Amino acid sequence: MILAMCSSYYDASGIVKDLNDSERMKFEKIIQGMAASSLRCIAFAHKQIPEEEYENLKEQKKLEEDSLTLLGLVGIKDPCRPGVKKAVEDCQYAGVNIKMITGDNVFTARALATDKTKSNKLEAIDKL
């Protein structure tokens, strides 16, 4: 979501560059790779506001969410609660067909499902 609000980014040297379609695809692939490794991806961005505009924004208390500059991406491991793997295995052994319904990135959900069951029997359903 944050990436879609960005129009520029900092490169590895700290130089601000325009975020064109090619660069945006690179960041999307990085995010997808993190999700496939069962990492939750958090994007950091900021927006430079002129001082005169800042005074008006203090009253509005809402910043327009466009033309942000991407600062970076972080992947966080968010492990399942203890006992989840055993509960899933017990249900599967009993013949229960398990569905995981989540608001997570579908790649993250699939990676978590596969990681917890060590099989592809647990189906991840994204945003139902």
C-alpha positions in Angstrom: 0.0 0.0 0.0 2.8 2.4 0.9 4.7 1.7 -2.3 1.7 2.7 -4.3 1.8 6.2 -2.6 5.4 6.7 -3.5 6.7 8.7 -6.5 10.4 8.6 -5.5 12.9 6.5 -3.5 16.4 6.7 -2.0 18.9 4.6 -3.8 21.8 2.8 -1.9 23.9 6.0 -2.1 21.2 8.1 -0.4 20.2 9.9 -3.6 16.5 10.5 -4.2 15.4 9.1 -7.6 12.1 9.0 -9.4 10.2 5.8 -8.9 9.5 4.7 -12.4 7.6 1.5 -13.4 10.8 -0.5 -13.7 12.0 0.4 -10.2 8.5 -0.1 -8.8 8.5 -3.6 -10.2 11.9 -4.3 -8.5 10.4 -3.2 -5.1 7.3 -5.3 -5.7 9.5 -8.3 -6.4 11.4 -7.7 -3.2 8.1 -7.5 -1.3 6.9 -10.7 -2.9 10.1 -12.4 -2.1 9.8 -11.4 1.6 6.2 -12.6 1.6 7.2 -15.9 0.1 9.7 -16.3 2.9 6.8 -15.8 5.4 8.0 -12.3 6.3 5.6 -9.4 6.9 6.9 -6.5 4.8 6.8 -3.0 6.2 7.5 0.0 4.0 8.8 3.3 5.4 8.2 6.5 3.5 8.1 10.3 4.2 7.0 13.5 2.5 8.7 16.8 2.6 6.2 19.6 3.5 6.9 23.3 3.0 6.6 25.3 6.2 3.6 27.4 5.0 1.8 24.2 4.0 2.6 22.6 7.4 0.7 25.4 9.2 -2.4 24.6 7.2 -2.0 20.9 7.8 -1.8 21.3 11.5 -5.5 22.3 11.4 -6.5 19.6 9.0 -4.6 16.9 10.8 -4.4 14.8 7.6 -1.6 14.6 5.1 -2.3 13.8 1.5 -1.1 10.3 0.9 0.7 10.7 -2.4 4.1 11.8 -3.7 5.8 10.1 -0.8 9.5 9.1 -0.9 10.2 5.5 -0.1 12.8 5.2 2.7 13.1 1.4 2.7 11.5 -2.0 3.3 11.8 -4.3 6.3 10.8 -7.9 6.6 9.6 -9.1 10.0 9.1 -12.7 11.0 5.8 -13.1 12.7 5.7 -16.7 14.0 2.4 -18.5 14.6 1.3 -19.1 18.2 2.6 -22.2 20.0 0.5 -25.2 19.3 -0.7 -24.2 15.9 1.3 -26.8 14.0 0.1 -29.6 16.3 -3.5 -28.4 16.0 -3.3 -28.4 12.2 -1.7 -31.8 12.1 -4.4 -33.2 14.5 -7.2 -31.8 12.3 -5.6 -33.2 9.2 -5.2 -36.6 10.7 -8.9 -36.5 11.6 -9.7 -35.8 8.0 -10.6 -32.1 8.5 -10.0 -30.0 5.4 -8.5 -26.8 6.8 -8.8 -23.3 5.1 -6.8 -20.3 6.3 -8.7 -17.1 5.8 -6.4 -14.0 6.1 -5.9 -10.4 5.2 -2.2 -11.1 4.8 -0.4 -10.9 1.5 -1.4 -14.2 -0.2 2.3 -15.1 -0.7 2.9 -14.7 3.1 -0.2 -16.8 3.9 0.9 -19.6 1.6 4.4 -19.5 3.0 3.1 -19.7 6.6 0.7 -22.5 5.6 3.4 -24.6 4.0 5.8 -23.8 6.9 3.3 -24.9 9.5 2.3 -28.1 7.8 5.3 -29.0 5.7 2.8 -29.9 3.0 0.5 -28.1 0.5 -2.6 -29.5 2.1 -3.5 -26.3 4.0 -5.0 -23.9 1.5 -4.6 -20.2 2.0 -7.5 -18.0 1.0 -6.6 -14.3 0.7 -9.1 -11.6 1.8 -12.4 -13.4 1.8 
